[in-house]
């Protein structure tokens, strides 16, 4: 039955391949999004923007809270993987 089902499902192979590619892209995007080094760099840029007067103190506080939440999430995720990223 395995061979018959494979033959019948063959037209859906491009869809399965696309789904796999989308999962891979999503995993890489999440890895980068929760990378502590990336978050720290964004925090540094945010502070530079505040010092340059490009953003207000309220905007800074709001964006800083979001980045610190991401960093906390990354720290919790890295405790299980040991590599600084979530999987």
C-alpha positions in Angstrom: 0.0 0.0 0.0 3.0 2.3 0.6 3.9 2.4 -3.1 0.3 3.1 -4.2 -0.1 5.9 -1.7 3.2 7.5 -2.8 2.1 7.3 -6.5 -1.3 8.8 -5.7 0.3 11.6 -3.5 3.0 12.4 -6.1 1.1 15.4 -7.5 1.3 16.9 -4.0 5.1 16.6 -3.8 5.7 20.3 -4.7 3.4 21.3 -1.8 5.2 19.1 0.7 8.5 20.5 -0.5 7.3 24.1 -0.2 6.0 23.4 3.3 9.4 22.1 4.3 11.1 25.1 2.9 8.8 27.4 4.7 9.4 25.6 8.0 13.2 26.0 7.4 12.9 29.7 6.7 10.7 30.2 9.8 13.1 28.3 12.0 16.0 30.4 10.8 14.0 33.6 11.3 13.2 32.7 14.8 16.8 31.8 15.5 17.9 35.2 14.4 15.0 37.0 16.1 15.9 35.4 19.5 19.7 35.5 19.1 21.0 37.3 22.2 23.8 39.0 20.2 21.2 40.4 17.8 19.0 41.7 20.6 22.0 43.4 22.4 22.9 45.1 19.1 19.4 46.3 18.7 19.5 47.7 22.3 22.7 49.5 21.5 21.1 51.1 18.4 18.1 52.0 20.4 20.2 53.8 22.9 22.1 55.6 20.1 18.8 56.8 18.7 17.7 58.1 22.1 21.0 60.0 22.6 20.7 61.4 19.0 17.2 62.6 19.7 15.7 60.5 17.0 13.2 58.9 19.5 11.5 60.1 22.6 12.0 58.7 26.1 8.6 57.0 26.0 9.4 55.3 22.6 12.7 54.2 24.0 11.1 52.7 27.1 8.5 50.8 25.1 11.0 49.4 22.6 13.5 48.6 25.3 10.8 46.6 27.2 10.0 44.6 24.0 13.7 43.9 23.4 14.3 42.9 27.1 11.3 40.5 26.8 12.8 38.9 23.7 16.1 38.6 25.5 14.4 36.9 28.5 12.6 34.5 26.2 15.9 33.7 24.4 17.6 33.1 27.8 14.9 30.7 28.8 15.1 28.9 25.5 18.9 28.7 25.5 18.9 27.0 28.9 17.5 23.9 27.2 19.6 24.0 24.0 22.9 25.2 25.3 23.6 27.2 22.1 21.9 30.5 22.8 19.0 29.9 20.4 15.6 28.4 20.6 14.6 25.4 18.6 
